[in-house]
Amino acid sequence: MTVTLKPDDRAYYAVAGEYTSTGWPNRGWIMAGSVQNNIQVGRDLFNAYYNPPSANQRWRKVTTSHDPETCWYQGAYSTTANASVQRTSVEAYA
């Protein structure tokens, strides 16, 4: 027997290193590119996950019928770096 469950609500939990002035996740933890810094941004992410540093880190309701995906990134490329930070920096976000 198969039982299909349909959610009555959808939400995601963003862990960001920076939030916008209105409280939305903006970017991850970014440091200059090095192996040690890559390890450090991952530690910063885990520390924030277990000990939220901001009230902005919370469950956020999804207002569309689209199911939210899971994204956990730590690596030697910064996808959210702004113009003042080189894209070759290390970054972590979830």
C-alpha positions as CSV (number, residue, x, y, z in Angstrom):
1,M,0.0,0.0,0.0
2,T,1.3,3.5,-0.9
3,V,0.2,6.6,0.9
4,T,0.9,9.9,-0.8
5,L,1.4,12.8,1.6
6,K,0.9,16.4,0.6
7,P,2.4,19.1,2.7
8,D,0.2,21.7,4.2
9,D,3.1,24.2,4.3
10,R,6.6,24.6,2.9
11,A,9.6,26.3,4.5
12,Y,13.3,26.6,4.3
13,Y,16.1,27.4,6.8
14,A,18.8,29.7,5.4
15,V,22.1,29.9,7.2
16,A,23.9,33.0,5.8
17,G,27.0,35.0,6.7
18,E,25.2,38.2,5.9
19,Y,21.6,39.4,5.6
20,T,20.1,42.4,3.8
21,S,18.7,45.4,5.7
22,T,15.3,43.8,5.4
23,G,16.5,40.5,7.0
24,W,16.8,38.2,3.9
25,P,19.9,36.0,3.4
26,N,22.4,37.8,1.2
27,R,25.6,35.8,1.1
28,G,27.7,33.2,2.9
29,W,30.9,33.4,4.8
30,I,33.6,34.7,2.5
31,M,37.4,34.8,3.1
32,A,40.5,35.1,0.9
33,G,41.3,31.9,-1.0
34,S,43.4,29.4,0.9
35,V,43.0,25.9,2.3
36,Q,43.0,27.2,5.9
37,N,40.3,29.8,5.1
38,N,38.2,27.2,3.3
39,I,38.2,25.1,6.5
40,Q,37.4,28.3,8.6
41,V,34.3,29.3,6.6
42,G,33.0,25.8,7.1
43,R,33.5,26.1,10.8
44,D,31.8,29.5,10.8
45,L,28.8,28.0,9.0
46,F,28.5,25.1,11.5
47,N,28.9,27.5,14.4
48,A,26.1,29.7,13.1
49,Y,23.9,26.7,12.4
50,Y,24.1,25.4,15.9
51,N,24.2,28.9,17.6
52,P,22.2,31.3,15.4
53,P,23.9,34.7,15.7
54,S,20.9,36.6,14.3
55,A,17.1,36.6,14.5
56,N,17.3,36.6,10.7
57,Q,18.4,33.0,10.8
58,R,15.0,31.3,11.0
59,W,12.5,29.1,9.1
60,R,11.0,31.1,6.2
61,K,7.7,30.1,4.7
62,V,7.7,29.4,1.0
63,T,4.8,31.3,-0.7
64,T,4.7,29.3,-3.9
65,S,3.8,25.7,-4.8
66,H,7.5,25.1,-5.5
67,D,9.2,22.8,-3.1
68,P,12.4,24.3,-1.6
69,E,15.7,22.6,-2.4
70,T,18.5,21.8,-0.1
71,C,21.8,23.6,-0.8
72,W,24.9,23.2,1.3
73,Y,28.1,24.7,-0.2
74,Q,31.6,25.1,1.0
75,G,34.4,25.6,-1.5
76,A,37.2,27.5,-3.2
77,Y,34.8,29.7,-5.3
78,S,32.6,32.4,-4.0
79,T,29.2,32.5,-5.9
80,T,27.9,35.5,-3.9
81,A,31.0,37.7,-3.7
82,N,30.4,41.3,-4.7
83,A,32.7,43.4,-6.9
84,S,35.0,44.2,-4.0
85,V,35.8,40.5,-3.2
86,Q,37.3,38.3,-5.9
87,R,35.3,35.3,-7.0
88,T,38.3,33.1,-6.2
89,S,37.7,33.6,-2.5
90,V,36.4,30.7,-0.4
91,E,32.8,30.6,0.7
92,A,30.3,28.5,2.8
93,Y,26.5,28.8,3.0
94,A,23.5,26.6,3.5
